[in-house]
Every structure is written in C-alpha cells, then in structure tokens.
Amino acid sequence: MSKILYNFASLNPFIMPQSLSANYLHLVFSVKNRAPLITHPLDGELYRYLYGILQSMTCVPLIVNGHINHVHCLFGMSKKHSLQWLVQELKRSSTYWVQKEKRKSNFTWQKGYGCFSVSPKELDRVWSYIRNQSEHHQKMTFEEEVQNFMRTYKVEGFEPEYFFDRQK
C-alpha cells in the first residue's frame, strides 16, 4: 500500500492564508514652485486631512507634518495599493479639499515626490525629524533638505530641475 501524502480530511476550508508586510515609508512632496501656501491655520488642518487619507487607504500613518511649502508623511504602507496610486490620491484629494473647502484656488502640489524606506529601528528618529520641521528649516531650505535625502539614501539619477519642476 502506498503512503498518503496529504490528509485532505484534516484541512480546514475556513482557514485563510495570511499575507503580511511591514513597509515603512517617508514621503516628501512640495507645493508647486515651493510657494509658501501652508501657513497657520491651514497647516494643522492639512496635516490632519492627509493623515486621515492615509488611514482611509489602509495605511498606518505615524506622523504628517511639514513646513510652509512641503509635507512629510511617515507611514506603514498598505499592501492593497501601489505607491504611485497612493501619492496620486493624496495629492488629488488634498488639492481639491484645499481649493474648495479652504478657498485657496491657487493651491496645487508639484508633480514629483520623494519616498524613502525606513527601517523599523529608525522610526523614532525619522518621526522626531518630521516633528521638528520648523527647527530644521531655520537652518536649511527644502531644496537643501531634498538633496541631503538623495545623498543619504543613495538615490541615483536625481535631477533637481525635474524634481523641483524647473524645466522650461
């Protein structure tokens, strides 16, 4: 008699396999032409709005903060969506909200963005960095900050004229 390789009677048809992920991302994008449009009281409301969008997209937002012309989002990425789609929806929805609800018809985001993976060991450090944006930008511009990110994360092919929408 041959051996039974599988005992199908013991398989529970109601047990679902799991698909797990833990991808933490630091997303950065700016207002078009780095216009200083994210001022008080819009800033806090905008950060909360972006935080809520991330939650609604089944991401795990840890912090959203920024400065007068850009935002930083630290979050656990949803396994249900692509990064490109998520950024597109963050920008689309928040642009509509600012233009309609806050009556800033000139508000729009730049076309590009920077997104960097964050090790779970580095989450506290990156969280603190994002929390202290006002202090950081007393010492450096947004463009200097982005160039530092590109060096730190060893991003190849960075072309400032395209990232900062400077092409003619």
Helices and strands as residue ranges (DSSP letters): G 8-10, E 24-30, G 32-34, H 42-56, E 60-67, E 70-76, H 83-101, E 114-118, G 120-122, H 123-131, H 133-136, H 142-152, H 160-163
